[in-house]
Structure formats: structure tokens, C-alpha cells
Amino acid sequence: MNADRLADRLPLFCGVDLAERIERVEKQLITTGSEAAHRRGTGGFARPISGGMASFAEKDSPLNKVVGLGFGGVPTADELDEVEQAFAACGSPVQIELPHLADPAIGALLTERGYRLVSFENVLGRALGGQPSRTVPPGIEIRPSGDGEFEPWLDVVAAGFAQPDIEGVPSHEEFPREVIAAAVRDLASAAGVTRYIAELNGVVAGGASMRLAEGVAQLTGAATAPEHRRRGVQSALLSVRLADAAAAGCDIAVVTTQPGSRSQQNVQRLGFDLLYTRAVLLLNP
């Protein structure tokens, strides 16, 4: 999509129904990854709570959180007691990602129980009407990543995530590379994602993935090796995934970013709008 067409279009509006759909597919993604970790023998749990899911995959995993909460009623004190006790038994804090379009009574309840606000993350979306063009700069090749090159794909994605871009509001979390690799492996193997690899002048420079569910294209992560950043790799990975999602019949693509980050800037340049923000709330055991 060129700059003139972006300037003429109306921003994508996100009401409660769309937010609920996006949160539902996010819940499916995290649950699937957590269950894959359990099959590796990590223990843990995936426990429904008021339309959402409380997930614990393994120690220090980015999949340890409560997602999708806010559109299935206000959880009871007993439900929260059970979830908090389950996380405490694993030696983990309870992290709840609560959309600002969720029932406001939930935020009030969590504050009363001692949860504290530690961060925010932005959910951006783009309508996929028409056929987005594939924009790939010279010297960059984007292609699906086959099973035969799973390990090189995993290496570049894990390395990129382990050294995040420092622009914007910093994340409250840091994960060891091996923990990131385990979570990415579980999501890639069990969640039905399509993997993409990016080569820059014949060298593996980045990787990405995408999951399609309920007409939503979840851009489930993209990373560029630090030495290849600022060369157009991220934008090319994004452009190709948008075209593939539209061809598959999705009506919207969504991505989650840190506020003010380079990733947010990149997706907004390609027509994404800020849909809503998740408040990240934490309760220590």
C-alpha cells in the first residue's frame, strides 16, 4: 500500500466485538503453546477463567500469564483464588494482560486484590480488503521455512527476540535465550503457524511466523538478527505475510508491540492502526 492510499483511508475502528475476537484467538494460541510445553514434561497448567485462560508452561516462560480475560464476565473471588494458588505452587507471579475494552469491573477487582500495573502493550490491526502488495527490497528474499530448516529459523528468531530493539517503552520482562527458544519451538510445532525465513544477500537475516484463526491473521512474531537490522527485513516479512493472509481469506491482521517501539512504527507505516492497549498487571506470590 503506497503513502497516498494510506492517507486516504479511514482508520480501522475496534469495538468490543472485534477486541473479543482478537483476544479469543490469542487465548487459543497461548493455550496451545502451553499444552505443547506440558507434553515435554514441564508440568504446569492451562486453566479456564471467565472466558480467558490462565497458562503456566514452565519456569520463566513468556507463556506464563492470564490471557483473554475481560469478555466472559467478572471472575469470582474463588476463581481468582484458584488461579493465584496454582501460580504460587509453581513459584510464579500472576501476570494478567487486560485489554482496556474489557469489563472495567475486572480492573477494579484486581486492584483490590493487590495487583499492580507494571507495563502496557499495544494491539494494532489492519483490514485486509483487496490484495496487499508484496514489497520486498532488492537483495532480500522472503520464503516459507520448511521443516528441513527449522533449526536455522529458530536460531535467528530466538537470537532476535533475545536482543530486542531498545526504542520506545522498555518491556518489564527479559527472558533467557534458551527459554525464548523453547516457547517459540512449542508455538511453532503445535499452534499451526506458518514460518517464514528472510535472507539478505543469501544470508539468513530474520524469521517470522503467522497463525490464521477465525478470519484473524495473527502475526505471531518476527525477528531480525541484530547485525542485519535497519535494512528492510522486518518490513519485507510483514508485507509478505499480509499478502498471504489476504489470499487465505482473512479480514484482519493483528500484531502486538511495545508502545513507541520500532516495531510499532514499522507496522503503522504499512497501514496498521492502534486498536487497543493491554494493561499488564502483576501479583507476586
KELOSE-335092 format. One record per residue: residue in three letters; x, y, z negated of N, C-alpha, C in turn. Coordinates in steps of 0.02 Angstrom, whole numbers, padded with zeros to 5 digits, always signed. Each point is the difference from the previous one (the first is absolute). Last residue first. Layout:
REM KELOSE-335092
ALAXYZXYZXYZ/...
//
This chain:
REM KELOSE-335092
PRO+00192-00691-02212-00023-00051-00047+00019+00017-00072/ASN-00056+00190+00188+00055-00043-00021-00025-00051-00050/LEU-00121+00139+00205-00008-00017-00071+00055-00048-00019/LEU-00068+00187+00216+00041-00053-00031-00017-00006-00073/LEU-00084+00103+00265-00007+00004-00073+00034-00060-00032/VAL-00025+00151+00243+00032-00060-00028+00002+00009-00076/ALA-00161+00100+00211+00036+00015-00062+00027-00065-00027/ARG-00065+00064+00262-00007-00045-00057+00041+00028-00058/THR-00125+00122+00225+00060-00010-00041-00016-00050-00055/TYR-00101+00056+00266-00009+00006-00072+00066-00016-00035/LEU-00018+00052+00238-00068-00022-00015-00015+00006-00075/LEU+00172+00116+00197-00003-00021-00070-00073-00016-00018/ASP+00091-00028+00253-00027+00049-00047+00003-00028-00070/PHE+00132-00045+00257-00031-00024-00061-00022+00058-00043/GLY+00122+00007+00220-00073+00006-00003-00033-00028-00061/LEU+00242+00019+00060-00033-00045+00047-00075-00004-00012/ARG+00141+00133-00137+00018+00021+00067-00034-00043+00053/GLN-00020-00060-00226-00043+00058+00016+00017+00028+00070/VAL+00132-00175-00087-00066-00024+00021-00047+00058+00015/ASN+00221+00050-00074+00002-00037+00062-00070-00021+00023/GLN+00029+00105-00212+00009+00047+00055-00002-00036+00067/GLN-00005-00131-00193-00063+00036+00008+00006+00049+00058/SER+00195-00113-00058-00048-00046+00029-00067+00034+00011/ARG+00170+00116-00113+00013-00002+00072-00050-00047+00034/SER-00088+00101-00228+00057-00038+00024+00010+00007+00075/GLY-00175+00086-00167+00053+00044+00024+00061-00034+00030/PRO-00150-00154-00149-00018+00069+00018+00062+00040+00022/GLN-00010-00265+00038+00013+00045-00055-00018+00071+00021/THR-00129-00200+00122+00065+00033-00005+00007+00035-00066/THR-00157-00189+00166+00009+00030-00066+00070+00029-00005/VAL-00191-00061+00209+00067-00008-00026+00003+00036-00068/VAL-00183-00093+00218+00014+00033-00064+00071-00015-00022/ALA-00191-00001+00226+00064-00022-00027+00014+00039-00063/ILE-00235-00069+00154+00039+00046-00040+00066-00034-00020/ASP-00164-00106+00139-00024+00068+00008+00040+00050-00041/CYS+00054-00253+00130-00006+00037-00064-00025+00071+00013/GLY+00052-00180+00168-00068+00020-00018-00008+00034-00066/ALA+00200-00077+00134-00031-00055-00036-00070+00017-00025/ALA+00138+00160+00112-00014-00053+00048-00035-00059-00033/ALA+00074+00177-00136-00056+00021+00041-00019-00054+00050/ALA+00190-00038-00130-00060-00002-00042-00061+00021+00040/ASP+00213+00015+00103-00021-00070-00008-00064-00006-00042/ALA+00098+00213+00027-00025-00024+00065-00025-00071-00006/LEU+00104+00093-00188-00065+00032+00012-00030-00024+00065/ARG+00218-00072-00055-00051-00032-00041-00069+00031+00010/VAL+00186+00097+00109-00015-00066+00028-00054-00035-00041/SER+00080+00209-00078-00035+00008+00063-00021-00067+00029/LEU+00137+00006-00196-00069+00022-00012-00040+00003+00064/LEU+00229-00047+00013-00035-00056-00032-00073+00017-00013/ALA+00136+00173+00080-00011-00051+00052-00036-00060-00028/SER+00067+00170-00148-00055+00023+00043-00015-00050+00054/GLN+00184-00044-00142-00064-00004-00036-00058+00021+00044/VAL+00220+00021+00090-00020-00070-00009-00068-00005-00034/GLY+00143+00200+00061-00064-00014+00032-00025-00071-00009/ARG+00198+00112-00097+00013-00014+00071-00064-00017+00037/ARG+00055+00039-00246-00003+00063+00038+00016-00011+00074/ARG+00089-00198-00151-00055+00047-00010+00009+00064+00040/HIS+00145-00205-00030-00035+00012+00064-00058+00049-00007/GLU+00142-00082-00183+00047+00026+00050-00033+00016+00067/PRO-00125-00099-00187+00022+00070-00012+00046+00028+00054/ALA-00187-00182+00058+00064-00003-00034+00028+00071-00008/THR-00261-00035+00015+00057+00009+00044+00063-00005-00041/ALA-00280-00080-00022+00064+00022-00029+00053+00004+00054/ALA-00285-00039-00068+00050+00009+00053+00062+00027-00033/GLY-00269-00104-00062+00069+00014-00017+00043+00008+00062/THR-00237-00050+00004+00020-00028-00064+00074+00008-00016/LEU-00219+00096+00134+00071+00005+00016+00037-00017-00064/GLN-00254-00066+00081+00042+00020-00055+00073+00000+00023/ALA-00247+00017+00122+00070-00019+00012+00041+00027-00058/VAL-00274-00064+00026+00052+00044-00027+00068-00029+00018/GLY-00215-00107+00042+00007+00058+00043+00052+00050-00022/GLU-00036-00207-00117-00062+00040-00003+00005+00064+00042/ALA+00229-00100-00014-00055-00029-00038-00058+00049-00001/LEU+00280-00045+00082-00065+00021+00025-00054-00035-00040/ARG+00278+00076-00029-00052-00049-00014-00067+00028+00024/MET+00289+00037+00035-00068+00026+00004-00048-00058-00013/SER+00287+00088-00013-00052-00051+00002-00068+00034+00002/ALA+00293+00042+00046-00065+00022-00025-00049-00058+00003/GLY+00286+00090+00029-00054-00050+00005-00063+00027-00030/GLY+00275+00070+00100-00058+00009-00044-00050-00056+00011/ALA+00218+00014+00109+00002+00063-00037-00059+00008-00048/VAL+00160-00178+00168-00059+00002-00042+00004+00060-00046/VAL+00119+00003+00241+00015-00018-00070-00065+00004-00040/GLY+00023+00064+00236+00015-00070-00007+00014-00025-00070/ASN-00062+00229+00052+00058-00017+00042+00024-00071-00012/LEU-00173+00031-00155+00027+00063+00024+00065-00016+00036/GLU-00239-00141-00083+00071+00001+00017+00019+00068+00027/ALA-00208-00123-00159+00024+00055+00041+00074-00007+00011/ILE-00230-00164-00068+00070+00016-00010+00019+00056+00049/TYR-00237-00117-00126+00033+00034+00056+00072+00014-00018/ARG-00231-00166-00080+00065+00031-00014+00028+00031+00064/THR-00255-00066-00110+00042-00003+00060+00063+00038-00015/VAL-00170-00129-00184+00026+00061+00030+00037-00016+00065/GLY-00125-00139-00178-00021+00006+00069+00024+00063+00034/ALA+00044-00090-00230-00053+00049+00008-00022+00010+00073/ALA+00184-00147-00094-00067-00022-00021-00057+00047+00019/SER+00245+00026+00045-00015-00070+00013-00073-00018-00012/ALA+00090+00221-00040+00008-00017+00071-00021-00071+00015/LEU-00001+00080-00225-00051+00034+00040+00004-00021+00074/ASP+00166-00084-00147-00066-00027-00017-00055+00032+00042/ARG+00219+00085+00023-00005-00068+00027-00069-00030-00013/VAL+00051+00207-00097-00010+00007+00072-00007-00068+00033/ALA+00053+00004-00229-00068+00024+00012-00015+00006+00074/ALA+00219-00061-00063-00047-00053-00018-00072+00022+00014/ALA+00173+00158+00030+00003-00051+00052-00050-00056-00015/ILE+00027+00170-00161-00034+00026+00060-00002-00055+00053/VAL+00124-00049-00188-00071+00000-00017-00041+00026+00059/GLU+00234+00006+00016-00023-00070+00003-00074-00006-00017/ARG+00110+00213-00014-00007-00022+00069-00028-00071+00004/PRO-00065+00155-00209+00061-00032+00026-00013-00028+00069/PHE-00141+00211-00087-00001-00073-00001+00067-00026+00025/GLU-00138+00233-00111+00058-00024+00038+00002-00075-00007/GLU-00188+00224-00046+00023-00070-00002+00064-00009+00040/HIS-00136+00201-00017+00015-00016-00069+00030-00069-00007/SER+00024+00169+00219-00040-00053-00030+00019-00010-00072/PRO+00032+00241+00124+00030-00065-00009-00048-00050-00032/VAL-00055+00210+00165-00006-00018-00070+00030-00069-00011/GLY+00099+00124+00211-00066-00001-00029+00002-00017-00074/GLU+00201-00090+00149-00040+00061+00008-00068-00009-00033/ILE+00182-00167+00021-00005+00038-00062-00042+00063+00006/ASP+00003-00260+00116+00012+00070+00016-00013+00042-00062/PRO+00069-00256-00042-00053+00042+00027+00023+00070+00017/GLN+00101-00246-00039+00031+00067+00002-00050+00049+00030/ALA-00064-00224-00028+00043+00006-00059+00036+00068-00003/PHE-00136-00065+00187-00041+00014-00058+00042+00012-00062/GLY+00112-00065+00198-00030+00066+00007-00042+00020-00059/ALA+00092-00217+00010+00053+00049-00009-00028+00071+00005/ALA-00145-00180+00043+00017+00003-00071+00054+00052-00013/VAL-00060-00040+00224-00056+00030-00036+00017+00008-00074/VAL+00155-00110+00139-00001+00072+00015-00057+00034-00036/ASP+00024-00236-00027+00060+00035-00024-00006+00075+00012/LEU-00166-00146+00086-00006+00009-00072+00059+00040-00027/TRP+00006-00061+00227-00055+00048-00012-00005+00016-00075/PRO+00152-00168+00064+00024+00067+00018-00053+00054-00011/GLU-00072-00223-00041+00050+00023-00049+00031+00067+00020/PHE-00156-00110+00147-00032+00025-00061+00052+00029-00048/GLU+00005-00096+00236+00040+00055-00026-00032+00030-00063/GLY-00096-00187+00116+00071-00014+00005+00044+00056-00026/ASP-00241+00012+00021+00021-00037-00059+00075-00013+00000/GLY-00081+00216+00136-00018-00070-00003+00027-00034-00063/SER-00072+00260+00067+00055-00038-00029-00023-00072-00009/PRO-00074+00211+00179-00020-00045-00054+00060-00042-00023/ARG+00062+00235+00103-00030-00063+00023-00024-00040-00060/ILE+00127+00246+00100-00044-00026-00052-00033-00063+00027/GLU+00229+00169+00056-00046-00053+00022-00040-00024-00060/ILE+00167+00225+00085-00036-00037-00052-00046-00051+00032/GLY+00132+00153+00129+00048-00034-00044-00032-00039-00055/PRO-00137+00203+00105+00052-00039+00033+00049-00029-00051/PRO-00245+00050-00093+00056+00037+00029+00050-00046+00036/VAL-00268-00031-00036+00061-00030-00024+00059+00036+00033/THR-00283-00004-00028+00054+00048+00009+00063-00028-00032/ARG-00262-00077+00088+00062-00024-00031+00056+00049+00017/SER-00274+00058-00021+00057-00015+00044+00058-00026-00041/PRO-00272-00025-00055+00060+00039-00014+00058-00021+00046/GLN-00264-00017+00046+00059-00043-00001+00061+00042-00014/GLY-00275+00030-00073+00044+00005+00058+00058-00048-00006/GLY-00090+00059-00230-00039+00004+00061+00046+00009+00060/LEU+00046-00028-00248+00033-00033+00056-00045-00003+00062/ALA+00050+00156-00245-00049-00035+00041+00033-00026+00063/ARG+00128+00042-00236-00010+00028+00067-00052-00042+00037/GLY+00107+00059-00273-00032-00041+00051-00005+00036+00066/LEU+00122-00014-00274-00014+00038+00062-00030-00047+00051/VAL+00058+00024-00281-00025-00046+00052-00020+00043+00060/ASN+00177+00037-00224-00048+00024+00048-00020-00055+00049/GLU+00089+00018-00273+00018-00022+00068-00057+00019+00046/PHE+00110+00063-00268-00053+00000+00050+00027-00034+00063/SER+00062-00003-00288+00017+00014+00070-00063+00005+00042/VAL+00004-00034-00242+00073+00000+00013+00017+00019+00071/LEU-00203+00006-00213+00012+00012+00071+00076+00004+00011/ARG-00122-00145-00199+00028+00066+00016+00014+00004+00075/TYR-00163-00146-00199+00036+00001+00064+00026+00070+00014/GLY-00139-00072-00192+00071+00013-00006+00040-00004+00064/ARG-00246-00017-00050+00034-00061-00021+00076+00009-00003/GLU-00149+00173+00076-00018-00014-00069+00038-00061-00028/THR+00022+00054+00228+00034+00050-00041-00014-00012-00074/LEU-00114-00131+00157+00071-00020-00005+00039+00049-00043/LEU-00228+00048+00045+00006-00059-00043+00074-00020-00009/ALA-00053+00175+00150-00012+00022-00069+00010-00059-00049/GLY+00012-00045+00231+00057+00039-00023-00007+00022-00072/ILE-00183-00107+00099+00055-00048-00010+00063+00037-00025/ALA-00200+00115+00065-00004-00027-00068+00058-00048-00015/PRO-00040+00103+00217+00040+00039-00048-00002-00028-00070/ASP-00018-00138+00234-00046+00025-00052+00040+00037-00052/ALA+00122-00003+00232-00030-00050-00043-00047+00032-00050/LEU+00148+00109+00163-00070-00007+00019-00036-00054-00041/HIS+00235+00049-00018-00037+00057-00028-00073-00001+00021/PRO+00151-00226-00040-00014+00051+00051-00040+00059-00030/LEU+00176-00171-00125-00070+00020+00000-00012+00055+00052/GLU+00173-00203-00099+00001+00049+00054-00073+00019+00014/ILE+00144-00111-00220-00062+00005+00037+00005+00055+00052/GLN+00160-00167-00173+00000+00056+00047-00064-00002+00040/VAL+00113-00106-00241-00057-00001+00046+00004+00063+00043/PRO+00217-00136-00115-00050+00053-00008-00058-00011+00048/SER+00146-00211-00088-00004+00052+00051-00049+00055-00020/GLY+00062-00231-00092+00049+00051-00015+00000+00059+00047/CYS-00151-00195-00014+00054-00005+00049+00055+00051-00013/ALA-00194-00004-00133+00027-00068-00006+00058-00012+00048/ALA-00124+00202+00013+00044-00001-00059+00032-00068-00010/PHE-00163+00025+00170+00063+00033+00018+00049-00001-00059/ALA-00213-00086-00041+00034-00042+00049+00066+00031+00022/GLN-00142+00121-00145+00031-00056-00035+00038-00045+00048/GLU-00126+00177+00089+00057+00027-00037+00037-00056-00037/VAL-00200-00056+00112+00053+00017+00048+00062+00025-00037/GLU-00191-00045-00130+00026-00061+00029+00058+00013+00049/ASP-00116+00184-00095+00037-00036-00052+00033-00062+00030/LEU-00149+00120+00135+00065+00033-00005+00044-00034-00053/GLU-00220-00077+00021+00038-00014+00061+00069+00030-00002/ASP-00148+00050-00176+00023-00070-00003+00040-00019+00061/ALA-00102+00213-00010+00056-00004-00046+00028-00071-00004/THR-00122+00060+00226-00017+00001-00071+00063-00002-00042/PRO-00025+00109+00254+00016-00060-00038-00019+00007-00073/VAL-00126+00117+00209+00049+00017-00051+00016-00063-00040/GLY-00083-00004+00264-00023+00011-00068+00058+00015-00047/GLY+00041-00037+00229-00042-00057-00020-00026+00006-00071/PHE+00160+00145+00119-00060+00000+00042-00047-00058-00017/GLY+00221+00048-00104-00032+00065+00007-00065+00001+00037/LEU+00240-00155+00010-00046+00017-00053-00034+00067+00016/GLY+00180-00123+00122-00069-00006+00023-00052+00018-00052/VAL+00239-00083-00089-00018+00035+00062-00074-00010+00014/VAL+00213-00031-00197-00073-00006+00011-00018+00043+00060/LYS+00248-00126-00051-00041+00059-00009-00074-00018+00006/ASN+00249-00099+00072-00028-00002-00067-00041+00063-00012/LEU+00138-00055+00195-00069-00024+00005-00034-00004-00068/PRO+00233+00060+00040-00044+00056+00019-00072-00022+00008/SER+00177-00124-00172-00024+00000+00070-00042+00063+00014/ASP+00117-00089-00211+00023+00059+00035-00024+00006+00073/LYS-00038-00236-00106+00032+00055-00036+00025+00053+00048/GLU-00197-00136+00099+00058-00022-00038+00033+00061-00030/ALA-00230+00000+00084+00034-00049+00043+00059-00032-00036/PHE-00247+00124-00060+00069-00006-00025+00033-00056+00039/SER-00242+00164+00011+00048-00046+00030+00066+00003-00037/ALA-00282+00068+00003+00060+00007-00040+00049-00053+00022/MET-00218+00122+00131+00039-00059-00016+00060+00020-00042/GLY-00272+00098+00063+00072+00004+00015+00034-00066-00018/GLY-00234+00038-00040+00010+00012+00071+00072+00005+00020/SER-00051-00040-00231-00045+00053+00023+00012+00019+00073/ILE+00164-00173-00072-00026+00046-00050-00040+00055+00035/PRO+00146-00261+00037-00047+00052+00022-00021+00044-00059/ARG+00238-00132+00029-00061-00001-00039-00047+00055+00024/ALA+00238-00151+00037-00039+00047+00041-00071-00003-00028/PHE+00268-00074-00095-00072-00006+00006-00026+00049+00053/GLY+00244-00138-00115-00038+00060+00016-00073-00014+00010/GLY+00227-00157+00053-00051+00014-00051-00040+00061+00021/THR+00176-00105+00133+00017+00058-00042-00047+00009-00059/GLY+00023-00164+00200+00010-00020-00069+00017+00056-00047/ARG-00064-00005+00240+00072-00010-00009+00016-00020-00072/ARG-00219+00058+00061+00016-00065+00031+00075-00015-00002/HIS-00081+00210-00075-00018-00054-00048+00017-00068+00029/ALA+00026+00189+00138+00052-00004-00051-00014-00055-00050/ALA-00163+00044+00161+00059-00032+00031+00057-00005-00049/GLU-00191+00117-00067-00013-00072+00000+00057-00038+00034/SER+00008+00235+00002+00009-00025-00068-00010-00076-00003/GLY-00041+00111+00204+00071-00001-00016+00013-00028-00069/THR-00224+00029+00066+00032-00052+00040+00074-00005-00015/THR-00121+00175-00101-00019-00065-00028+00034-00057+00038/ILE+00024+00219+00081+00039-00009-00061-00015-00068-00031/LEU-00124+00061+00193+00071-00005+00015+00040-00017-00063/GLN-00232+00045-00019+00012-00064+00032+00075-00011+00012/LYS-00068+00209-00082-00007-00052-00051+00013-00069+00029/GLU-00009+00179+00148+00062+00004-00040-00001-00053-00055/VAL-00192+00027+00129+00051-00037+00037+00068+00005-00035/ARG-00178+00118-00099-00016-00072+00002+00053-00039+00038/GLU+00009+00236-00008+00022-00030-00063-00015-00075-00002/ILE-00075+00122+00186+00073+00000-00001+00026-00033-00064/ARG-00232+00032+00019+00023-00050+00049+00076-00006-00001/GLU-00099+00168-00133-00014-00066-00028+00024-00055+00048/ALA+00012+00223+00072+00050-00014-00052-00010-00069-00030/LEU-00160+00075+00153+00063-00016+00033+00054-00015-00051/ASP-00209+00067-00084-00006-00064+00035+00065-00020+00034/VAL-00020+00214-00108+00006-00055-00048-00002-00068+00037/GLY+00079+00197+00154-00049-00003-00053+00010-00061-00044/CYS+00151+00152+00185-00005-00062-00039-00051+00009-00055/PHE+00076+00114+00259-00031+00008-00066-00005-00068-00034/LEU+00169+00114+00198-00040-00058-00020-00027+00011-00071/PRO+00057+00207+00171+00030-00046-00049-00048-00057-00017/LEU-00012+00115+00242-00023+00013-00068+00035-00047-00048/ARG+00108+00090+00241-00043-00049-00031-00022+00022-00070/ASP+00157+00117+00155-00071+00007+00017-00046-00045-00039/ALA+00244+00000-00018-00025+00065-00023-00075+00007+00012/LEU+00117-00191+00079-00004-00001-00073-00031+00065-00026/ARG+00046-00017+00231-00058-00040-00019-00008-00004-00075/ASP+00189+00111+00084-00061+00037+00018-00062-00039-00021/ALA+00216-00099-00031-00015+00052-00048-00064+00037+00016/ASN+00018-00255+00082+00044+00058+00004-00024+00056-00047/MET-00010-00280-00004-00043+00059+00000+00045+00062+00000/
//
